[in-house]
């Protein structure tokens, strides 16, 4: 299937569950849920699932005080999501990319010594319909 047809498919239940976990701040659980579905996929939806997963793990690293891990995974997640259509399986990919770049830039401006001062209002959500 082509990129657009893959993105036009309905999201699997695991993606919906992973998004709910992401938006609830259960980022490690989101990682576990999306890893199960990501491994069996190929093409653009694989990048969608893995991109969301990596942003979730970046947020988990930030919460745990791992500055380098957070910055790296924010970048990797955005890179993967950049391969995906602006809306894929109902997920607003472009918005997630923008929000992730915004939190990464704010985190980098703070640096590792002040990372706990990150504005929690910058934490991205995954929007989907």
ROLUM-788611 format. One record per residue: x, y, z of N, C-alpha, C in turn. Coordinates in nm, 2 decimals, padded with zeros to 4 digits. Example, Ala and Ser with C-alpha at 12.3 -4.5 7.8 and 13.67 -1.06 7.14 Angstrom:
<nodes>
((01.32; -00.57; 00.78); (01.23; -00.45; 00.78); (01.32; -00.33; 00.78))
((01.28; -00.22; 00.71); (01.37; -00.11; 00.71); (01.29; 00.00; 00.79))
</nodes>
This chain:
<nodes>
((00.08; -00.12; 00.00); (00.00; 00.00; 00.00); (00.09; 00.12; 00.00))
((00.03; 00.23; -00.05); (00.10; 00.36; -00.05); (00.09; 00.43; 00.08))
((00.17; 00.54; 00.09); (00.17; 00.62; 00.22); (00.03; 00.67; 00.25))
((-00.04; 00.72; 00.15); (-00.17; 00.78; 00.18); (-00.27; 00.68; 00.22))
((-00.27; 00.56; 00.16); (-00.37; 00.46; 00.19); (-00.34; 00.40; 00.33))
((-00.21; 00.39; 00.37); (-00.18; 00.34; 00.50); (-00.23; 00.44; 00.61))
((-00.21; 00.57; 00.58); (-00.26; 00.67; 00.67); (-00.41; 00.69; 00.67))
((-00.47; 00.65; 00.57); (-00.62; 00.66; 00.56); (-00.69; 00.54; 00.64))
((-00.61; 00.44; 00.68); (-00.67; 00.33; 00.75); (-00.71; 00.38; 00.89))
((-00.81; 00.31; 00.95); (-00.85; 00.34; 01.08); (-00.74; 00.30; 01.18))
((-00.72; 00.37; 01.29); (-00.61; 00.34; 01.38); (-00.65; 00.21; 01.45))
((-00.55; 00.12; 01.48); (-00.57; 00.00; 01.56); (-00.60; 00.04; 01.70))
((-00.66; -00.05; 01.77); (-00.69; -00.03; 01.92); (-00.57; 00.00; 02.00))
((-00.45; -00.06; 01.96); (-00.33; -00.04; 02.04); (-00.28; 00.11; 02.02))
((-00.30; 00.17; 01.90); (-00.26; 00.30; 01.88); (-00.35; 00.40; 01.97))
((-00.48; 00.37; 01.97); (-00.57; 00.45; 02.05); (-00.53; 00.44; 02.20))
((-00.51; 00.32; 02.25); (-00.46; 00.30; 02.39); (-00.33; 00.37; 02.42))
((-00.24; 00.36; 02.32); (-00.11; 00.43; 02.34); (-00.12; 00.58; 02.35))
((-00.21; 00.63; 02.27); (-00.23; 00.78; 02.27); (-00.30; 00.82; 02.40))
((-00.39; 00.74; 02.45); (-00.45; 00.77; 02.58); (-00.35; 00.77; 02.69))
((-00.26; 00.67; 02.69); (-00.16; 00.66; 02.79); (-00.06; 00.78; 02.77))
((-00.02; 00.81; 02.65); (00.06; 00.93; 02.63); (00.00; 01.05; 02.69))
((-00.13; 01.08; 02.66); (-00.19; 01.20; 02.70); (-00.22; 01.20; 02.85))
((-00.22; 01.09; 02.92); (-00.23; 01.08; 03.06); (-00.10; 01.09; 03.14))
((00.01; 01.10; 03.06); (00.14; 01.11; 03.12); (00.20; 00.97; 03.16))
((00.14; 00.87; 03.11); (00.19; 00.73; 03.14); (00.28; 00.69; 03.02))
((00.39; 00.77; 03.01); (00.48; 00.76; 02.89); (00.55; 00.62; 02.88))
((00.59; 00.56; 02.99); (00.65; 00.43; 02.98); (00.55; 00.33; 02.93))
((00.43; 00.34; 02.98); (00.32; 00.24; 02.94); (00.29; 00.26; 02.79))
((00.29; 00.39; 02.75); (00.27; 00.42; 02.60); (00.37; 00.35; 02.52))
((00.50; 00.36; 02.57); (00.61; 00.29; 02.50); (00.59; 00.14; 02.49))
((00.54; 00.08; 02.59); (00.52; -00.06; 02.59); (00.41; -00.10; 02.50))
((00.30; -00.02; 02.50); (00.19; -00.05; 02.41); (00.22; -00.03; 02.26))
((00.29; 00.08; 02.23); (00.32; 00.10; 02.09); (00.43; 00.02; 02.04))
((00.52; -00.03; 02.13); (00.62; -00.12; 02.08); (00.57; -00.25; 02.03))
((00.46; -00.30; 02.09); (00.40; -00.42; 02.04); (00.35; -00.40; 01.90))
((00.29; -00.29; 01.87); (00.23; -00.27; 01.73); (00.33; -00.22; 01.63))
((00.43; -00.14; 01.68); (00.53; -00.09; 01.59); (00.62; -00.20; 01.53))
((00.65; -00.30; 01.61); (00.74; -00.40; 01.56); (00.69; -00.48; 01.44))
((00.56; -00.50; 01.44); (00.50; -00.58; 01.33); (00.46; -00.49; 01.21))
((00.49; -00.37; 01.21); (00.45; -00.28; 01.09); (00.57; -00.25; 01.00))
((00.53; -00.20; 00.89); (00.63; -00.15; 00.79); (00.58; -00.02; 00.73))
((00.67; 00.05; 00.67); (00.64; 00.17; 00.60); (00.61; 00.29; 00.69))
((00.52; 00.38; 00.64); (00.49; 00.50; 00.71); (00.43; 00.49; 00.84))
((00.34; 00.39; 00.86); (00.27; 00.37; 00.99); (00.37; 00.32; 01.09))
((00.47; 00.25; 01.05); (00.58; 00.21; 01.14); (00.65; 00.34; 01.20))
((00.67; 00.43; 01.11); (00.73; 00.56; 01.15); (00.64; 00.64; 01.24))
((00.51; 00.63; 01.22); (00.41; 00.70; 01.30); (00.42; 00.64; 01.44))
((00.41; 00.51; 01.45); (00.40; 00.45; 01.59); (00.54; 00.47; 01.66))
((00.65; 00.45; 01.59); (00.78; 00.46; 01.65); (00.81; 00.61; 01.69))
((00.76; 00.70; 01.61); (00.78; 00.84; 01.64); (00.71; 00.88; 01.77))
((00.58; 00.84; 01.78); (00.50; 00.87; 01.90); (00.57; 00.81; 02.02))
((00.61; 00.68; 02.00); (00.68; 00.61; 02.11); (00.80; 00.68; 02.15))
((00.88; 00.73; 02.06); (01.01; 00.80; 02.10); (00.98; 00.93; 02.17))
((00.88; 01.00; 02.13); (00.85; 01.12; 02.20); (00.80; 01.09; 02.34))
((00.72; 00.98; 02.36); (00.68; 00.94; 02.49); (00.80; 00.90; 02.58))
((00.90; 00.83; 02.52); (01.02; 00.79; 02.60); (01.10; 00.92; 02.63))
((01.10; 01.01; 02.54); (01.18; 01.14; 02.57); (01.11; 01.21; 02.69))
((00.98; 01.21; 02.70); (00.91; 01.27; 02.81); (00.94; 01.19; 02.94))
((00.95; 01.06; 02.93); (00.98; 00.98; 03.04); (01.12; 01.01; 03.09))
((01.22; 01.02; 03.00); (01.35; 01.06; 03.03); (01.36; 01.19; 03.10))
((01.28; 01.29; 03.05); (01.28; 01.42; 03.11); (01.23; 01.41; 03.25))
((01.12; 01.34; 03.27); (01.07; 01.33; 03.41); (01.17; 01.26; 03.50))
((01.25; 01.17; 03.45); (01.34; 01.10; 03.53); (01.48; 01.17; 03.55))
((01.49; 01.29; 03.48); (01.61; 01.37; 03.50); (01.72; 01.33; 03.40))
((01.69; 01.26; 03.29); (01.79; 01.22; 03.19); (01.78; 01.32; 03.07))
((01.86; 01.43; 03.09); (01.86; 01.54; 02.99); (01.90; 01.49; 02.85))
((02.01; 01.42; 02.84); (02.06; 01.38; 02.71); (01.96; 01.28; 02.64))
((01.91; 01.19; 02.72); (01.81; 01.09; 02.66); (01.69; 01.16; 02.61))
((01.64; 01.26; 02.68); (01.52; 01.34; 02.64); (01.55; 01.41; 02.51))
((01.65; 01.49; 02.51); (01.68; 01.57; 02.39); (01.70; 01.48; 02.26))
((01.78; 01.37; 02.28); (01.80; 01.28; 02.17); (01.67; 01.22; 02.12))
((01.59; 01.17; 02.21); (01.47; 01.10; 02.16); (01.36; 01.20; 02.11))
((01.36; 01.32; 02.16); (01.27; 01.43; 02.10); (01.31; 01.44; 01.95))
((01.44; 01.45; 01.93); (01.49; 01.47; 01.79); (01.46; 01.35; 01.70))
((01.49; 01.23; 01.76); (01.46; 01.11; 01.68); (01.31; 01.09; 01.65))
((01.23; 01.12; 01.75); (01.09; 01.11; 01.72); (01.04; 01.20; 01.62))
((01.08; 01.33; 01.62); (01.04; 01.42; 01.52); (01.09; 01.38; 01.38))
((01.21; 01.33; 01.37); (01.27; 01.28; 01.25); (01.18; 01.17; 01.19))
((01.14; 01.08; 01.27); (01.05; 00.97; 01.22); (00.92; 01.03; 01.18))
((00.86; 01.11; 01.26); (00.73; 01.17; 01.23); (00.73; 01.26; 01.10))
((00.85; 01.31; 01.07); (00.86; 01.39; 00.95); (00.84; 01.31; 00.82))
((00.85; 01.18; 00.83); (00.82; 01.09; 00.71); (00.68; 01.06; 00.69))
((00.59; 01.11; 00.78); (00.45; 01.07; 00.79); (00.37; 01.19; 00.73))
((00.25; 01.15; 00.68); (00.16; 01.26; 00.63); (00.12; 01.35; 00.74))
((00.07; 01.47; 00.71); (00.03; 01.56; 00.82); (-00.07; 01.51; 00.91))
((-00.16; 01.43; 00.86); (-00.26; 01.35; 00.94); (-00.25; 01.21; 00.90))
((-00.23; 01.12; 00.99); (-00.22; 00.98; 00.96); (-00.29; 00.90; 01.06))
((-00.38; 00.81; 01.02); (-00.47; 00.73; 01.10); (-00.54; 00.82; 01.21))
((-00.57; 00.94; 01.17); (-00.64; 01.03; 01.25); (-00.55; 01.12; 01.34))
((-00.42; 01.08; 01.35); (-00.33; 01.16; 01.44); (-00.28; 01.29; 01.37))
((-00.29; 01.40; 01.44); (-00.24; 01.53; 01.39); (-00.09; 01.53; 01.40))
((-00.02; 01.47; 01.30); (00.12; 01.45; 01.31); (00.20; 01.59; 01.30))
((00.15; 01.68; 01.22); (00.22; 01.81; 01.21); (00.22; 01.88; 01.34))
((00.10; 01.88; 01.41); (00.09; 01.94; 01.54); (00.19; 01.88; 01.64))
((00.20; 01.75; 01.64); (00.29; 01.68; 01.74); (00.43; 01.71; 01.71))
((00.47; 01.72; 01.58); (00.60; 01.76; 01.55); (00.63; 01.90; 01.60))
((00.54; 02.00; 01.58); (00.56; 02.14; 01.62); (00.57; 02.14; 01.77))
((00.48; 02.07; 01.84); (00.48; 02.08; 01.99); (00.61; 02.01; 02.05))
((00.65; 01.90; 01.98); (00.77; 01.84; 02.03); (00.90; 01.92; 02.01))
((00.90; 01.99; 01.89); (01.02; 02.08; 01.87); (01.02; 02.19; 01.97))
((00.90; 02.24; 02.00); (00.89; 02.35; 02.10); (00.94; 02.31; 02.24))
((00.90; 02.19; 02.29); (00.95; 02.15; 02.42); (01.10; 02.11; 02.41))
((01.15; 02.06; 02.30); (01.29; 02.03; 02.29); (01.37; 02.16; 02.30))
((01.33; 02.26; 02.22); (01.40; 02.39; 02.22); (01.40; 02.45; 02.36))
((01.29; 02.44; 02.43); (01.28; 02.50; 02.57); (01.37; 02.42; 02.66))
((01.37; 02.29; 02.65); (01.46; 02.21; 02.73); (01.61; 02.24; 02.70))
((01.64; 02.25; 02.58); (01.78; 02.29; 02.54); (01.82; 02.42; 02.59))
((01.73; 02.52; 02.59); (01.76; 02.65; 02.65); (01.78; 02.65; 02.80))
((01.71; 02.56; 02.86); (01.73; 02.54; 03.01); (01.86; 02.47; 03.04))
((01.90; 02.37; 02.96); (02.02; 02.29; 02.99); (01.99; 02.19; 03.10))
((02.09; 02.10; 03.11); (02.07; 01.99; 03.21); (02.06; 02.04; 03.36))
((02.12; 02.15; 03.39); (02.12; 02.20; 03.53); (01.98; 02.25; 03.57))
((01.91; 02.30; 03.47); (01.78; 02.37; 03.50); (01.66; 02.30; 03.44))
((01.68; 02.17; 03.40); (01.57; 02.10; 03.32); (01.45; 02.08; 03.40))
((01.46; 02.08; 03.53); (01.34; 02.07; 03.62); (01.25; 02.19; 03.61))
((01.30; 02.30; 03.56); (01.22; 02.43; 03.54); (01.14; 02.43; 03.41))
((01.14; 02.32; 03.34); (01.06; 02.32; 03.21); (00.92; 02.34; 03.24))
((00.85; 02.43; 03.17); (00.71; 02.46; 03.18); (00.63; 02.34; 03.14))
((00.56; 02.28; 03.24); (00.47; 02.17; 03.21); (00.37; 02.19; 03.10))
((00.34; 02.32; 03.08); (00.24; 02.35; 02.98); (00.29; 02.32; 02.84))
((00.42; 02.30; 02.83); (00.48; 02.27; 02.70); (00.47; 02.12; 02.66))
((00.43; 02.04; 02.76); (00.43; 01.89; 02.73); (00.33; 01.87; 02.62))
((00.37; 01.80; 02.51); (00.28; 01.78; 02.40); (00.18; 01.68; 02.43))
((00.07; 01.69; 02.36); (-00.04; 01.59; 02.36); (-00.05; 01.53; 02.22))
((-00.10; 01.41; 02.20); (-00.13; 01.36; 02.07); (-00.28; 01.38; 02.04))
((-00.30; 01.46; 01.94); (-00.44; 01.49; 01.90); (-00.48; 01.40; 01.79))
((-00.60; 01.35; 01.80); (-00.65; 01.26; 01.69); (-00.80; 01.27; 01.68))
((-00.85; 01.23; 01.57); (-00.99; 01.23; 01.55); (-01.04; 01.09; 01.49))
</nodes>
